[in-house]
Amino acid sequence: MSATLNHPAAISPADYPTSRKFLIFSIMAFGMFLALIDIQIVAASLNDVQAGLSAGPDEISWVQTSYLIAELVMIPFSAFLAQALSTRWLFSASAALFTLSSIGCGLSWNIESMIFFRALQGFTGGAMVPTVFATGFAMFQGKQQAIIPAILGMVSVLAPTLGPTVGGVVTQVLDWRWIFFINILPGVLVATGAVMFIHVDKADFSMLKRIDWVHLFSMAVALGCLEYVLEEGPRKNWFSDPQIQISAWFSLVAFVLFLERSFYSKNPIVRLTPFRDPTFTFACLFNLVVGFGLYASTYLTPVFLGRIRDFNSLEIGTTVFVVGVGQFFSTIIAARLINRVDRRILITVGLSGFALSLWLTTAVTPYWGAEQFFWPQVVRGLFIMLCIVPSVNMALTAFQGPELRYASGLFNLMRNLGGAVGIATVNTWLQDWTRVHAARFGESLGQYGDHAQDVIGSLAQKIGHLTPDTAHALLMAKGLFGAKVAAQSLTLAFNDIFQVMAWMFIAALIMVPFCRK
């Protein structure tokens, strides 16, 4: 097997001493960790960011979504850039620009500037993710290569899972702006280390003159417009709004153009040839489902704790931290079993366990806190790596050379695409199903109005001990009753979403028998 990542003239990374290989790999893995932890680092601090920027509740989700969409565009593009610029300069430039955009996020003055810098942060950080996968599989061979999926898999899921915890602690101790400023020192170290040590291939700058800009532009428009439709659709009543109609049309046309350029361009920026391998295709579908479940569940839990329980950022962060503990032990188990057990068995156990963890959360009530979320999150952490590690192994072990780069980009694209669609979709479900449950409560209260009046009267009587104004006490009682109904409606919507996601993971099991042994 050729160990080069580019062309025959490239330096062979497989010839480096083991210590040098692990130094390079560590630098790149840490850069990947920075890029991935920032996806969810704002999750526990969304209320603080929203208040600090005077943003609306329908705008704040774009702080995460804009990052994901920009990262989606860069991930498949990075295979082309790595060959044109070399891994060394692409990775160092990505780390440096990621650091600068993090500073911009911390200095944001309104929600529009925050969304812009977050998109820039996601775009520049996105190149680090697939590059480390391709480099790791090219540098290591045999038993050493077998541990690469476990390490990178752990980073892939541990980083976004720890994001809310880190963000919550930093926000509570310092300020929400510091969740971006803390990237400065590690970003500088990664950029410097990349320049000094990552010499694994050579650049081919002539490729920059042959960029298919139509291909790149069509991919960006297709992904961006799709996400706009998913995010803004519920608020604008979907296709009854002209902007949603136009965005959906642009997304469809751009996607068709993207496919046309992928197949017929002389110099496509994204090659779809890895999909000729059925096992790679199934691995990408598994990654799509895992990305949906991982990012959506990591997003939903802090939202529930913030809206229903009124937890602060530190309380939210410490509540979701247990997922990372489970993932640590899951990584050790997956690394030991990957070469001993059929990958299809591992991924079956992983998908089933993840579905179980989601199902355990369908019993959530407005009184759930850290104690009630503990076991569902521990189970989720224990089984997630049994989904990730086999799928990485299935996706990348059959490729080498430039084809490995494109396979890595497409595979990582699927996870992040699943995450982007997942966050947008669960936001849509949350709004729609909350309204549905609120309407049902309204119907029930209409049928049993006497009971509702009795409850309101009882509340007004209790409040009457605090204020002599009877009318004011009655108004406060009605407000408290309405808040209770709203909380119950929102809680039931959370239950529905976790149940649907659990069934998604069960449905994914249908693909397992079709994978190559």
VMD Tcl script that draws the C-alpha trace (Angstrom):
set ca {
  {0.00 0.00 0.00}
  {1.27 3.45 -0.91}
  {1.81 5.56 2.16}
  {1.87 8.88 0.35}
  {-1.06 11.20 0.48}
  {-0.46 13.01 -2.78}
  {1.88 11.92 -5.51}
  {5.04 9.82 -5.78}
  {7.27 12.79 -5.01}
  {5.70 13.29 -1.60}
  {7.50 12.45 1.61}
  {6.29 9.10 2.94}
  {4.80 9.60 6.42}
  {4.90 5.84 7.06}
  {8.72 6.01 7.14}
  {8.83 8.32 10.17}
  {9.78 6.92 13.61}
  {6.79 5.99 15.74}
  {7.41 8.87 18.15}
  {7.37 11.37 15.27}
  {4.16 9.87 13.90}
  {2.40 10.20 17.23}
  {3.66 13.77 17.64}
  {2.16 14.73 14.27}
  {-1.01 12.83 14.99}
  {-1.37 14.43 18.45}
  {-1.05 17.94 17.04}
  {-3.65 17.24 14.37}
  {-6.02 15.44 16.74}
  {-5.88 18.36 19.16}
  {-6.68 20.76 16.31}
  {-9.63 18.57 15.40}
  {-10.72 18.61 19.05}
  {-10.76 22.43 19.02}
  {-12.86 22.51 15.85}
  {-15.39 19.99 17.17}
  {-15.72 21.23 20.75}
  {-16.70 24.66 19.46}
  {-19.77 23.22 17.75}
  {-21.49 22.74 21.11}
  {-19.43 24.96 23.42}
  {-22.22 27.55 23.29}
  {-24.99 25.01 24.04}
  {-25.09 25.55 27.80}
  {-24.55 29.30 27.42}
  {-27.19 30.10 24.77}
  {-29.30 32.06 27.26}
  {-26.28 34.16 28.25}
  {-25.28 34.77 24.63}
  {-28.87 35.63 23.73}
  {-29.10 38.14 26.55}
  {-25.66 39.59 25.85}
  {-26.45 40.18 22.17}
  {-30.15 41.08 22.64}
  {-31.11 38.30 20.24}
  {-34.50 36.66 19.78}
  {-35.19 33.01 20.64}
  {-35.64 32.16 16.95}
  {-32.26 33.70 16.10}
  {-30.03 32.17 18.75}
  {-29.99 28.66 17.26}
  {-28.09 30.11 14.28}
  {-25.07 30.54 16.56}
  {-24.64 26.77 16.28}
  {-26.23 26.16 12.89}
  {-24.09 28.72 11.04}
  {-20.96 27.03 12.40}
  {-22.13 23.61 11.26}
  {-23.14 24.72 7.77}
  {-19.84 26.53 7.14}
  {-17.95 23.50 8.44}
  {-19.99 21.30 6.09}
  {-18.81 23.29 3.08}
  {-15.15 23.09 4.07}
  {-15.01 19.40 5.06}
  {-15.37 17.96 1.51}
  {-13.39 20.87 0.02}
  {-10.44 20.14 2.32}
  {-9.39 17.06 0.30}
  {-8.75 19.29 -2.71}
  {-7.00 21.97 -0.65}
  {-4.76 19.45 1.12}
  {-3.39 18.33 -2.23}
  {-3.02 21.90 -3.48}
  {-1.49 23.47 -0.36}
  {-0.09 20.36 1.40}
  {-1.33 19.06 4.73}
  {1.20 21.21 6.58}
  {0.08 24.58 5.25}
  {-3.62 23.77 5.09}
  {-3.67 22.64 8.71}
  {-1.58 25.55 10.01}
  {-3.61 28.12 8.08}
  {-6.85 26.56 9.30}
  {-5.70 26.68 12.93}
  {-4.53 30.29 12.61}
  {-7.72 31.53 10.94}
  {-9.83 29.53 13.39}
  {-8.09 31.39 16.21}
  {-8.69 34.80 14.61}
  {-12.36 34.06 14.00}
  {-12.69 32.91 17.64}
  {-11.48 36.36 18.68}
  {-14.11 37.86 16.38}
  {-16.83 35.74 18.05}
  {-15.72 36.94 21.48}
  {-15.84 40.58 20.33}
  {-19.24 40.28 18.59}
  {-21.52 43.29 19.13}
  {-24.84 41.85 17.86}
  {-26.36 38.58 16.69}
  {-25.53 39.28 13.03}
  {-21.81 39.75 13.74}
  {-21.81 36.64 15.92}
  {-23.38 34.53 13.15}
  {-20.81 35.86 10.65}
  {-17.80 35.07 12.83}
  {-19.24 31.70 13.83}
  {-19.63 30.81 10.16}
  {-16.03 31.89 9.54}
  {-14.91 29.88 12.55}
  {-16.69 26.77 11.28}
  {-15.35 27.18 7.75}
  {-11.73 27.58 8.81}
  {-11.89 24.86 11.45}
  {-13.62 22.40 9.14}
  {-10.43 21.56 7.24}
  {-8.80 20.10 10.33}
  {-11.40 17.35 10.80}
  {-11.06 15.11 7.69}
  {-7.36 15.92 7.29}
  {-6.41 14.17 10.52}
  {-8.46 11.09 9.55}
  {-6.67 10.77 6.20}
  {-3.23 11.45 7.66}
  {-3.72 9.03 10.55}
  {-4.74 6.16 8.26}
  {-1.82 6.90 5.91}
  {0.88 7.16 8.61}
  {0.02 4.09 10.66}
  {-0.23 0.48 9.60}
  {-1.15 -2.86 11.17}
  {-2.09 -2.83 14.85}
  {-1.23 0.86 15.18}
  {-3.69 1.73 12.42}
  {-6.40 -0.23 14.21}
  {-6.41 2.20 17.15}
  {-6.82 5.28 14.91}
  {-10.63 4.89 14.56}
  {-10.96 4.54 18.34}
  {-8.89 7.65 19.10}
  {-10.47 9.82 16.42}
  {-13.90 8.41 17.20}
  {-13.49 9.40 20.83}
  {-12.40 12.91 19.83}
  {-15.33 13.15 17.39}
  {-17.93 12.49 20.06}
  {-16.15 13.59 23.24}
  {-15.43 17.11 21.95}
  {-19.01 18.14 21.15}
  {-20.24 16.35 24.28}
  {-17.80 18.19 26.55}
  {-18.58 21.46 24.79}
  {-21.59 22.39 26.96}
  {-19.68 21.50 30.15}
  {-16.64 23.59 29.25}
  {-18.81 26.43 28.01}
  {-20.96 26.34 31.12}
  {-18.02 26.43 33.53}
  {-16.26 29.23 31.62}
  {-19.44 31.29 31.36}
  {-20.18 30.91 35.06}
  {-16.64 31.67 36.24}
  {-15.70 34.36 33.72}
  {-18.12 35.47 30.98}
  {-19.74 33.94 27.90}
  {-17.26 35.77 25.63}
  {-14.43 33.73 27.15}
  {-15.82 30.51 25.65}
  {-14.29 31.89 22.44}
  {-11.24 33.63 23.86}
  {-9.99 30.37 25.43}
  {-9.25 29.15 21.89}
  {-6.48 31.69 21.41}
  {-3.56 29.95 23.16}
  {-4.30 26.36 21.98}
  {-5.02 27.67 18.48}
  {-1.63 29.38 18.31}
  {0.09 26.23 19.61}
  {-1.60 24.02 17.00}
  {-0.78 26.43 14.16}
  {2.86 26.65 15.27}
  {3.18 22.90 15.78}
  {1.70 22.23 12.35}
  {4.29 24.45 10.64}
  {7.17 22.88 12.57}
  {6.34 19.17 12.46}
  {3.69 18.21 9.87}
  {5.78 17.27 6.82}
  {3.80 14.44 5.30}
  {3.28 15.54 1.69}
  {4.10 18.24 -0.85}
  {1.96 20.98 -2.30}
  {0.73 21.16 -5.87}
  {-0.08 24.86 -6.21}
  {-1.04 24.47 -9.85}
  {-4.30 22.88 -8.63}
  {-5.41 26.29 -7.31}
  {-5.59 27.55 -10.89}
  {-7.99 24.75 -11.77}
  {-10.58 25.16 -9.01}
  {-14.08 24.51 -10.30}
  {-15.74 27.52 -8.69}
  {-19.16 26.50 -9.98}
  {-18.80 23.20 -8.15}
  {-17.79 24.91 -4.90}
  {-20.48 27.58 -5.17}
  {-23.23 25.07 -5.93}
  {-22.28 22.97 -2.88}
  {-22.31 26.01 -0.60}
  {-25.67 27.23 -1.94}
  {-27.28 23.79 -1.70}
  {-26.24 23.29 1.93}
  {-26.85 26.89 3.03}
  {-30.31 27.19 1.50}
  {-31.33 23.78 2.83}
  {-30.41 24.82 6.35}
  {-32.23 28.15 5.94}
  {-35.40 26.29 4.96}
  {-35.10 23.98 7.98}
  {-34.39 26.82 10.42}
  {-36.84 29.46 9.23}
  {-39.60 27.19 7.91}
  {-41.54 26.79 11.19}
  {-41.48 30.52 11.95}
  {-42.54 31.52 8.43}
  {-45.18 28.84 7.92}
  {-43.03 26.87 5.52}
  {-43.82 27.05 1.81}
  {-46.50 29.70 2.19}
  {-43.61 32.16 2.58}
  {-41.92 33.35 -0.68}
  {-38.42 33.34 0.87}
  {-38.77 29.71 1.93}
  {-39.99 28.77 -1.55}
  {-37.06 30.54 -3.22}
  {-34.50 29.05 -0.81}
  {-35.85 25.53 -1.32}
  {-35.74 25.97 -5.10}
  {-32.17 27.30 -4.98}
  {-31.12 24.38 -2.78}
  {-32.60 21.83 -5.18}
  {-31.14 23.45 -8.32}
  {-27.72 23.92 -6.67}
  {-27.67 20.28 -5.56}
  {-28.43 19.07 -9.09}
  {-25.66 21.33 -10.43}
  {-23.31 20.01 -7.74}
  {-23.97 16.43 -8.84}
  {-23.47 17.36 -12.50}
  {-20.09 19.00 -11.78}
  {-19.08 16.05 -9.56}
  {-19.53 13.62 -12.46}
  {-18.48 15.70 -15.46}
  {-16.03 18.37 -14.28}
  {-12.39 17.89 -15.30}
  {-11.27 19.13 -11.89}
  {-14.07 18.56 -9.37}
  {-13.48 19.81 -5.85}
  {-15.37 16.81 -4.46}
  {-15.07 13.33 -5.95}
  {-17.94 10.97 -5.26}
  {-16.07 7.86 -6.42}
  {-15.77 6.37 -2.87}
  {-19.52 5.75 -2.98}
  {-18.85 2.99 -5.51}
  {-17.95 0.87 -2.48}
  {-21.27 -0.29 -0.91}
  {-19.70 -0.72 2.53}
  {-18.46 2.88 2.44}
  {-21.97 4.03 1.51}
  {-23.53 2.15 4.42}
  {-20.85 3.51 6.78}
  {-21.75 7.04 5.66}
  {-25.44 6.39 6.28}
  {-24.63 5.10 9.75}
  {-22.58 8.25 10.35}
  {-25.47 10.41 9.16}
  {-27.83 8.81 11.71}
  {-25.22 8.96 14.48}
  {-24.53 12.64 13.73}
  {-28.25 13.39 13.91}
  {-28.65 11.61 17.24}
  {-25.39 12.80 18.79}
  {-25.71 16.51 18.02}
  {-29.48 16.68 18.47}
  {-29.44 14.95 21.86}
  {-26.48 17.06 23.00}
  {-28.40 20.16 21.92}
  {-31.79 19.18 23.39}
  {-30.68 18.38 26.93}
  {-29.25 21.86 27.68}
  {-32.30 23.46 26.03}
  {-34.63 21.45 28.30}
  {-32.64 22.24 31.44}
  {-32.49 25.93 30.55}
  {-36.12 26.43 29.52}
  {-37.93 24.06 31.87}
  {-35.69 23.88 34.95}
  {-34.11 27.33 34.58}
  {-30.64 25.87 35.17}
  {-27.69 28.20 34.78}
  {-24.82 27.40 32.43}
  {-22.70 25.71 35.13}
  {-25.56 23.46 36.27}
  {-26.27 22.48 32.66}
  {-22.61 21.75 31.99}
  {-22.17 19.52 35.03}
  {-25.40 17.64 34.20}
  {-24.30 16.65 30.68}
  {-20.71 15.89 31.72}
  {-21.49 12.25 32.55}
  {-21.89 11.45 28.84}
  {-18.17 12.07 28.41}
  {-17.33 9.65 31.22}
  {-19.33 6.92 29.52}
  {-17.65 7.69 26.20}
  {-14.20 7.28 27.73}
  {-14.93 3.72 28.84}
  {-16.74 3.02 25.57}
  {-13.59 3.98 23.63}
  {-11.48 1.44 25.53}
  {-14.05 -1.29 24.88}
  {-14.38 -0.44 21.18}
  {-10.59 -0.32 20.66}
  {-10.18 -3.79 22.18}
  {-13.04 -5.35 20.23}
  {-12.62 -3.82 16.76}
  {-10.14 -6.46 15.57}
  {-11.72 -9.35 17.47}
  {-15.44 -9.01 16.74}
  {-17.34 -8.66 13.48}
  {-17.89 -4.93 12.88}
  {-21.54 -5.62 12.07}
  {-22.08 -7.05 15.55}
  {-20.40 -4.05 17.18}
  {-22.46 -1.50 15.28}
  {-25.67 -3.44 15.97}
  {-24.96 -3.32 19.71}
  {-24.01 0.35 19.44}
  {-27.14 1.45 17.57}
  {-29.38 -0.59 19.88}
  {-27.75 0.86 23.00}
  {-27.99 4.42 21.69}
  {-31.68 3.84 20.89}
  {-32.18 2.57 24.45}
  {-30.60 5.71 25.91}
  {-32.93 7.90 23.86}
  {-35.94 5.80 24.86}
  {-35.06 6.19 28.54}
  {-35.38 9.95 28.04}
  {-38.92 9.71 26.70}
  {-40.19 9.61 30.29}
  {-38.90 13.13 31.01}
  {-41.06 15.35 33.26}
  {-40.75 19.06 34.13}
  {-38.98 18.02 37.34}
  {-36.10 16.12 35.73}
  {-32.63 17.27 36.69}
  {-29.10 15.89 36.97}
  {-30.20 12.79 38.91}
  {-32.88 11.76 36.40}
  {-30.71 12.44 33.34}
  {-27.77 10.50 34.78}
  {-28.49 6.97 33.56}
  {-29.84 7.86 30.09}
  {-26.69 9.88 29.47}
  {-24.35 7.22 30.85}
  {-25.97 4.61 28.58}
  {-25.65 6.98 25.61}
  {-21.97 7.50 26.33}
  {-21.27 3.79 26.76}
  {-22.74 2.83 23.39}
  {-21.87 5.76 21.12}
  {-18.32 4.56 20.43}
  {-19.65 1.16 19.36}
  {-21.44 3.11 16.62}
  {-18.52 5.37 15.66}
  {-15.48 3.07 15.67}
  {-16.89 0.30 13.42}
  {-18.28 2.86 10.96}
  {-14.91 4.66 10.69}
  {-13.19 1.33 10.15}
  {-15.75 0.28 7.53}
  {-15.47 3.61 5.71}
  {-11.71 4.22 5.40}
  {-9.69 0.99 5.55}
  {-10.34 0.17 1.88}
  {-8.83 3.41 0.52}
  {-5.38 4.89 0.09}
  {-3.67 7.88 -1.50}
  {-5.85 10.78 -2.76}
  {-8.90 8.54 -2.67}
  {-8.45 8.27 1.11}
  {-8.69 12.05 1.39}
  {-11.95 12.21 -0.51}
  {-13.39 9.27 1.43}
  {-12.45 10.95 4.72}
  {-14.05 14.22 3.65}
  {-17.30 12.60 2.56}
  {-17.49 10.41 5.65}
  {-17.01 13.34 8.04}
  {-19.41 15.41 5.95}
  {-22.14 12.89 6.68}
  {-21.71 13.14 10.45}
  {-21.78 16.94 10.42}
  {-24.61 17.02 7.88}
  {-26.58 14.77 10.20}
  {-25.78 17.14 13.06}
  {-26.80 20.26 11.13}
  {-30.04 18.74 9.90}
  {-30.62 17.22 13.33}
  {-30.40 20.50 15.24}
  {-32.59 22.31 12.70}
  {-35.11 19.46 12.60}
  {-35.50 19.06 16.36}
  {-35.95 22.82 16.65}
  {-38.77 22.52 14.12}
  {-40.33 19.58 15.95}
  {-39.99 21.35 19.27}
  {-41.94 24.38 18.08}
  {-44.58 22.44 16.15}
  {-45.25 19.73 18.72}
  {-45.32 22.21 21.60}
  {-48.11 24.07 19.80}
  {-49.93 20.77 19.18}
  {-49.80 19.76 22.85}
  {-50.79 23.26 23.97}
  {-53.82 23.07 21.68}
  {-54.77 19.70 23.16}
  {-54.47 21.10 26.68}
  {-56.72 23.94 25.58}
  {-59.33 21.48 24.31}
  {-59.20 19.48 27.55}
  {-59.47 22.60 29.68}
  {-62.46 23.66 27.61}
  {-64.22 20.39 28.42}
  {-63.29 20.46 32.08}
  {-63.27 24.18 32.70}
  {-64.55 23.87 36.25}
  {-61.45 21.99 37.34}
  {-59.19 24.63 35.79}
  {-61.11 27.42 37.53}
  {-60.80 25.58 40.83}
  {-57.01 25.34 40.41}
  {-56.75 29.01 39.47}
  {-58.95 29.94 42.41}
  {-56.78 27.93 44.78}
  {-53.64 29.61 43.46}
  {-55.26 33.04 43.76}
  {-56.19 32.31 47.36}
  {-52.60 31.39 48.21}
  {-51.25 34.47 46.45}
  {-53.87 36.53 48.28}
  {-51.92 36.04 51.48}
  {-49.09 38.04 49.89}
  {-51.09 40.90 48.35}
  {-54.36 42.59 49.36}
  {-55.28 43.25 45.71}
  {-57.71 40.43 44.77}
  {-57.69 41.28 41.05}
  {-53.89 41.27 40.94}
  {-53.78 37.93 42.80}
  {-56.20 36.41 40.28}
  {-54.13 37.73 37.37}
  {-50.95 36.25 38.86}
  {-52.71 32.91 39.41}
  {-53.79 32.79 35.76}
  {-50.23 33.57 34.72}
  {-48.81 30.77 36.87}
  {-51.41 28.35 35.53}
  {-50.56 29.32 31.95}
  {-46.85 28.84 32.64}
  {-47.55 25.35 34.00}
  {-49.50 24.42 30.88}
  {-46.72 25.80 28.64}
  {-44.08 23.83 30.56}
  {-46.08 20.62 30.27}
  {-46.62 21.18 26.53}
  {-42.92 21.74 25.97}
  {-42.01 18.68 28.05}
  {-44.32 16.45 26.04}
  {-42.71 17.77 22.85}
  {-39.29 16.75 24.21}
  {-40.66 13.27 24.91}
  {-41.97 12.94 21.36}
  {-38.64 14.02 19.84}
  {-36.56 11.56 21.87}
  {-38.99 8.80 20.93}
  {-38.72 9.56 17.19}
  {-34.91 9.62 17.39}
  {-34.92 6.26 19.18}
  {-36.93 4.76 16.33}
  {-34.45 6.25 13.83}
  {-31.62 4.26 15.40}
  {-33.74 1.10 15.42}
  {-34.53 1.66 11.72}
  {-30.80 2.04 10.95}
  {-30.30 -1.58 12.02}
  {-31.95 -2.65 8.76}
  {-28.75 -1.71 6.90}
  {-26.41 -3.84 9.02}
  {-26.94 -7.21 7.22}
  {-26.06 -5.60 3.88}
  {-22.58 -4.54 5.03}
  {-19.56 -6.57 3.95}
  {-18.10 -8.76 6.69}
}
mol new
graphics top color blue
foreach p $ca { graphics top sphere $p radius 0.5 }
foreach p [lrange $ca 0 end-1] q [lrange $ca 1 end] { graphics top cylinder $p $q radius 0.2 }
display resetview
